Amino acid sequence: MKYFSTRDKSQKCFALADAAFMGLAPDGGLFLPERIPQVDMKRVEELAEQSYADMALYLAQQIFDDVDVAALESVVRNAYDFPIEMRELGDGLHTLELFQGPTHAFKDFGARFMGRMTGLLNDGGELTILTATSGDTGSAVANGFYGVEGVRVVILYPDGKVSPLQEAQMTTLGGNIHPLKVKGNFDDCQRMVKSMFRNVDLRREVRITSANSINLLRWLPQSFYYFYGYCAWKRMTGRDNPEVVVPSGNYGNLTAGMFARRMGLPLKGFVAASNANDVVPEFLQSEVYRPRASVQTVANAMDVGDPSNFERMMQLCGEDIAALRSEVRGFSCSDTEIKQAIAEIYNKYGYLSDPHSAVGYLATKQLGVDGFWLSTAHAAKFGEVVEPVAGVAPELPQSLAEMVGRARKFTVIEAKEDVLAAYLREM
């Protein structure tokens, strides 16, 4: 399998390692596979009943068909050694829990796969992973790449705009993990990261790639859990063709679902469920794409005002707005509505939801979705939001509890491209 840029009309293709280690294509676009493999859904359903790893290995083999099978199996089974569960709350409501990995966020599925694949593909030279985060990406990437030989991880996160637990997960590991607290918002962090990839002089001196969902090794494995969710929902309900509600920020998650659908997964479509940062839902209604500065919300991991993966969404739809609107519905809500939803879920079903997953619940209820929503993070990661409105404190998983008291180590920097470039040169 080779890969092309979303901005390259000639579709010049790159090998897997080249595309993965570049992160962004030379023209600034995002990489997509040159073809979309078609899967045997009967086989997928059989393997999903055995284990998530068994199913994921089959899907990975279809995409990464030029990787040694034994090596790929090692990557998959080491990455996916944690559970995934479809939960029925009541009243016919279902959610796919994606937060039972080591950092208790859905991004473990992509980051752990990427960390192990990077180690496999790296030729031994020193590689710097550069990533921006609005919360959960940073902790997942830090965990996924911690201790990977020949790899340094530089994580940019906005000062005062991530939860205390999210910050602890990024800043207490040490070793090859280097957190940078940026005096700005997530969009500043993302802008700075993208500018490094456009800095020709820097890239001659420092070998960098990204671990955001712009990187195909982070993004493509996220398609796997859509297959598992479909199989679990079908077994539980006896129905087919579900619609999937996706709490969305940078839109890598939703775009991965769109890719899964094109691989042959029988989904009705998706709901792009956002907080007040509603650039994509607005576009789906108005057909006008209006990126803007993000605003801070209680669902901070979705605070993105200029989502990178919008390019992939449009490319997968052949740049046809009507095709995108036929596949994806938009939804947005306020902080007040999110808090009310957290309280309602607990009072009705005895279930504690984090703010991002609560957006998925709201969209499901208000739009009358026949399907399920993705629960993207453990409620305990956002206890400061959940406890006041639900009236009960989420119990901390042991791995999170252990981090609370650890010393934090980070570097504070200005939201300036030259400051980041200097840091990368000197580290």
N, C-alpha and C positions, 0 to 999 in steps of 0.2 A: 504494500500500500504506500502511495505517495500522497503529498499534500500540496494544496494551492492556496493562494491568498484570496480573500474576499474582494480585493480591489484589483486583481489581475485578470483582465478580460481574456488574455491569451492563455491563462491557466498553466503557466510555467510551474512545474511540480518539483517538490523537494522531498528528500528521503526523511524517514521518521526522526532520526537523531538530529539532523540539521534543523528541521522544523521545530522540534522540541527545545533545542538549545538556543535557537533564535528567539523563541517566545512569540514575538511579532514578526510578520513577514517584512522583507526589506522595504516594501512600499507602505508600511504602516498598517496593513490589513491583518486580519486574523486567519489562521489556517483552518482549512476544511479538508477532509479526505477526498481524494480524486473520484472515488466512487462510494456508494452506500451499499454495503453488503446486505443481502436478504437472508433472514434467519428462518429456521424451521420452528414454528411456534409450538408444535406438538413436542418437539425435543426440549424447547425452553421450559414448557410446563412440567415435563418429567423431571428435569434437572432442578427446577425450583423447589420441588417437593423433597429432593434430597438435601440440598443446602444452598445457601446464597453463593458460596464460593464455587460450587459445581456449575451453577448456572452462569456466574460471572466469567468463569474460565472459558466456557463455550462461546460466549459473546465476545470476549477479548480475542479469541482465536480468529473470529471472523473479521475483526478490524485490524489487529496487529498480526497479519498473516505472514510477515517476514521475520518475526521474532521466533527464536528457538522455542519449541513447544515446552520442553522441560523447564527452561528458564522462565517462560511466561507463567507456567503453573506455579513455580516458586513465588513469583511476584504476587499473583492473585491470592494464593492461600496464606501468605504472610500478611497481606494487606487486610484481608477480610476474615479476621479471627474473632469477630464480635457479632452479636445478634442483630436482627432487623425484624420488626413485628408490625403487622396490620392490626390495629386496635379498633374494636367496635365500641363506641361510647354509649349507644342507645339511640332510639328514634331513627334507626337506619343510617346513622352517621358513622363514617369510617375515616380513620387517619393512619397513614403509614409513618411509623416512628423511625426516624433516621438519626436519632441522637444517642444511640447506645454504644458508640465507639469511644475511644480513649479520651477525646476532648468534648464529647457529648454534643456534637453538632454534625449536621449532614455532610459538612465539608471533609470529614474523615474519609468518606468514600473516594473522593478524588485525590486528596492530598497524600494518603498512605500509598495508593497505587502509584502516583507520580514519584514519590520519594524512592520507592523500590525500583521503578523503571528507570529513573535517572541514574541510580547507582549501577544498574545493568548496562545502560547505554554509554555511560561516561567512559572516555578513553584513558582516564587516569590523570588528566590535567585538572587544575583547580577551577572550580565553577562557582560563581556567585549567584544564588537565587535571590532575586529582588522582587518583593511583592508588597502591594498596598492592601490594607484591610480596614473594613468598617467594624470589625469585631471577630467573627468566627473564623474567617480565612486565616488570619495570623496564627491563632492557636493551633489550628489543624495543620498548617504548613510547618510550624515549629515542631510539632510532634512527629509529623510524617518524615521530616528530614533530619531530625536530631540524631547525631552520631553517624550520618552517612559520610563515608570517607571521600575526601576530595571536594566536599561541598560546604560552602558558607551560606548562611541564610540571613538576609537583611530584610527586616519587616518594618514598614512604615505604617503607623497608626495615629489617628488624630487625637491630640491632647484633650482630655475631658469628655470624649465622645464614644468611649467604649465602656462596658461594664467593668467593675472591679475584678470580677473573676476572669473575664476575657483578658484583661491586662495581666493578671497573675499568670495565666497560662502561657503568655508570650514572653514574660520577663523573668521567669524563675528557673529556666532550664540551663542557661549559660552554654558553655561549650561552643559549638559552631553556630549558635543562634544569636543574632545581633539585632535587638529591637531599637527602633528609632521613634521617639515620641515627637510628632510633628505639630508645630504651632499653627494649626489650620484644621480644615475638615477633610473628609474622605476624598472629595474631588481633588483637593490639593495634593493629597498623597498619590492618587492615581495619575494626575498630571505629571508629577515629578518622576514617577516610575516610567511612564511612557516617553518622557523626554530623554531619559538615559538610553533608551533603545534607539533613539534618533541621533544620539551623540556619537558621531563616527570616530572622533578622536579618543573618547573614553573607551569605546569598544575595541579599539586597537590595543589598549592597555589592560583592560579588565574583561574577562570572559563572563558575561552575564546572561541570564534568562529569567523568565518570570514564573511564579507559581500561582498567579491569579487565574481565574477561569479563562482568560485569554489564551493560556497555554493549553494545547491540545491534550497533553498528558493529564492535566487536571480536569479538563472538560469532558472528554469522551467517556471515561469510566462512570460519570454521573448518569449516563444513559442506562446503565445496567439496572439500577434500582426501580426504574419505571417498569421494566419487565417483571421484576419480582412483585411489585405492588399490584400489577394487573393480575398475576396468577393468584396471589393471596385474596384479592377482592373477588375474583371470579369464583374461587372455592367457597368463600364465605357467603356470597349472595346468590350464586347460581346464575348471575347475569353477565353480560358481555358489553364491550364497547363503553367503558367508563370515561367520564370527563375528569381530568386531574387538575386540582387547584394548587398553584405553585406560588407560595410567598416569594416575592421577587425584589431584587435590588439591582445587581449588575447583569442579571438575566442569563448567566451561564447555566443555571439549574433548568430553567424553562426551555432554553435552546437545546439542552441535552435531551429533554423529553421529545422535542420536535424531531431530533435526529433518530431517537428510538422508534418513533412512529413511522419514519421513512424506512427503517430497517424491517418493517413488517409488523410492528406491535399494534394491535387493533384498539386504538384509543379514539374516542369521539373527538377529542381536542383538549384544550387547556383554558384555564383562567389565570391571567396574569394579575395576581393579587398584591397590591402595593399599599404602603402607608401614604403619608402626605406627599411623598416624592413620586408623583404619578405621571412621569414623562411618557411612559409607554401606554398606560390606559388612556391618557389624553390623546395620544396619536391614533389609537384604535378608534376613537370616537370622531376626531376632527380631521385625521389624515395629515396633520401638521406636526412635524417632529421638532420639539422645542426644548432642547437640553438647557439646563440652568443650574445654578448653585443649589446644592442639597440643603435641606432643612433638617434639624435635629428632631428625632422622635423617640418614643419609648421602644420602638422596634429598630434599634440603631444599626443592625447589620444590613438593613435595607435602605439606609440613608444614602442613596446614590442619585445624583441629578443628571448624569450623563453616562448611561449604561453602555459599557464597551461591547457587549454581546448583541446589541441591536443590529450590528452589521451581519452577524451570523443569522439572525432571525430573518432578515430580509433576503439574504442569499439563499437560504433554504426554501424560501417561497418564490424564488426566481424574480426578486425585486417587485413582486406583484402585491400591492397593498390589499386588494380584494381577497387574494388567496390567504394572506396572513389573517385578515379579519374573519375569514370563514373558519379558521383553525383556532384562533385565540380570542377570548373575550377579556375585557379589561375590568378591573375593580380597584377602588381605592377607599381608604377610610382614615378617620382622624385618630389622634391619641385617645380622646374620650371614648370613642367607639371600641378601640382596642382594649382599654381597661374594663369597659362594661362587658366585653366578650369574655375576658379572663374570668371575671366574677360569675358570669352566666354559666360557663362551662363547668366551673367547680360546683356551683350551687345545684345545677341540674344533674350532672353526671359524676360528681366526685372526682374530677380529673383536673389536674393542674397543667395549664398550658403556658408556654412562654409567649411573649408578645407577638413574635413573628408567626408562629403557628396559629395564634388567635386570629390573625388576619385571614389565614386560610379558612378557619371555621366561619368567620363572618361572611366571606365570599360564598362559601358552600350554602349557608343558610339563606342569604339574601337573594342569590341567583337561582336557588332551587337545583343545585348540581346533583346529578345522578352519577356518583363516583366517589372520590376520596380526595382529601387534601394531604399535603406533605407536612409533617411536623418536623421542623428543621433544627430545633435545639431543645435541650433539657430546661425545664422551668427554673431549676436551681441556679442556672447561669444568670438569671435575671430576677433574683429574689427581691431586689430593691423595688422592682415594678410589681411583681406578682403578689407578694405578701400583703401590702396595704389594701389591695382591691379584693383579693380572695379571702383575706382574713386568716391565712395559714401560711407558714413558711415552708417552701419546698425543701425536702430533705436533700442534703448535699451528698452526691455519690462520693465514695471514699477518695477517688482520685482527685476530685475537686477540693474536698476538705483538706487534703494533705498540702495543697498549694497555698491555702489562705495565709498561713503563717510564715511562708518562705520569704527571704529577702528578694527584692526586685532589683534588677539591673537593666538600665536602659540609658540611651543618649538622647537628649533633647536637641532638636534642630529647627531652624527656621524653614518655612515652606518655600524654599528657593532651590531651583535646579542646580545652581553652581555650588551650593552648600552640600547637596547630596553627592554631586560628582566628586568634590574634594574628599568627602568621607570615603567613598568607594576606592579612590586612588590610594588613600593613606592607610586603610585598615589592614 
